[in-house]
Amino acid sequence: GLQAFDVVLLDIQMPVMDGHEVAQRLRADPRTRALPLIAVTARHQPDDRAECLAAGMNGHVTKPIDPKRLYRQLARALNRRTE
């Protein structure tokens, strides 16, 4: 099927519904189960990264965003090589 998005950058600290819950809901829906999700967060601890991956995210980028790290995460999620 056709997807409207190739990858989603998902902010973890959102009001009402946090990024973990959004990820779990996307993973529960067959239409978005395989959609690559990359967490964007100010949290830098290893436990925070593990929590994002456990919620079904494919990657983790911390703020302030390092463009090279973001590009590597996007390339990995999209199965592309970086130069």
C-alpha positions as CSV (number, residue, x, y, z in Angstrom):
1,G,0.0,0.0,0.0
2,L,0.9,3.6,-0.5
3,Q,2.0,5.6,2.5
4,A,1.7,9.4,2.9
5,F,5.0,9.6,4.8
6,D,8.4,7.8,4.5
7,V,9.5,8.5,8.1
8,V,8.1,10.4,11.1
9,L,10.2,12.5,13.5
10,L,8.3,12.1,16.7
11,D,8.8,14.6,19.6
12,I,8.6,12.7,22.9
13,Q,7.6,15.6,25.1
14,M,4.2,16.6,23.7
15,P,1.1,17.7,25.6
16,V,-1.9,15.4,26.0
17,M,-0.3,12.4,24.4
18,D,3.4,11.8,24.6
19,G,5.6,10.3,21.8
20,H,5.7,6.9,23.4
21,E,1.9,6.6,23.3
22,V,1.8,7.9,19.7
23,A,4.4,5.3,18.7
24,Q,2.5,2.5,20.4
25,R,-0.7,3.5,18.6
26,L,1.1,3.7,15.2
27,R,2.6,0.2,15.8
28,A,-0.8,-1.2,16.7
29,D,-2.3,-0.1,13.4
30,P,-1.5,-2.4,10.5
31,R,-1.4,0.6,8.1
32,T,1.4,2.2,10.0
33,R,3.1,-0.7,11.7
34,A,6.2,-0.6,9.5
35,L,6.4,3.2,9.3
36,P,9.9,4.3,10.5
37,L,9.7,6.5,13.7
38,I,12.6,8.5,15.0
39,A,12.3,10.0,18.5
40,V,13.3,13.6,18.9
41,T,14.0,14.4,22.6
42,A,16.0,16.6,25.0
43,R,16.6,13.5,27.1
44,H,20.1,12.2,26.7
45,Q,20.2,9.2,29.1
46,P,20.7,5.6,27.8
47,D,17.5,4.6,29.6
48,D,15.6,7.2,27.6
49,R,16.9,5.8,24.3
50,A,16.0,2.3,25.4
51,E,12.5,3.4,26.4
52,C,12.0,4.9,22.9
53,L,13.1,1.8,21.2
54,A,10.9,-0.3,23.4
55,A,7.9,1.8,22.4
56,G,8.5,0.8,18.8
57,M,10.7,3.6,17.5
58,N,13.5,2.9,15.0
59,G,15.9,5.7,16.1
60,H,16.6,8.4,18.7
61,V,18.0,11.9,18.1
62,T,18.6,14.3,21.0
63,K,18.3,18.1,21.1
64,P,20.0,20.2,20.2
65,I,20.0,18.3,17.0
66,D,23.3,17.4,15.4
67,P,22.5,17.4,11.6
68,K,25.0,14.6,10.8
69,R,23.4,12.3,13.4
70,L,19.9,13.2,12.2
71,Y,21.0,12.4,8.6
72,R,22.4,9.0,9.7
73,Q,19.2,8.2,11.5
74,L,17.1,9.2,8.5
75,A,19.3,7.2,6.1
76,R,19.1,4.1,8.3
77,A,15.3,4.4,8.6
78,L,15.0,4.8,4.9
79,N,17.6,2.1,4.1
80,R,19.9,4.5,2.3
81,R,23.6,5.1,2.5
82,T,25.1,8.3,3.7
83,E,28.1,9.9,2.0
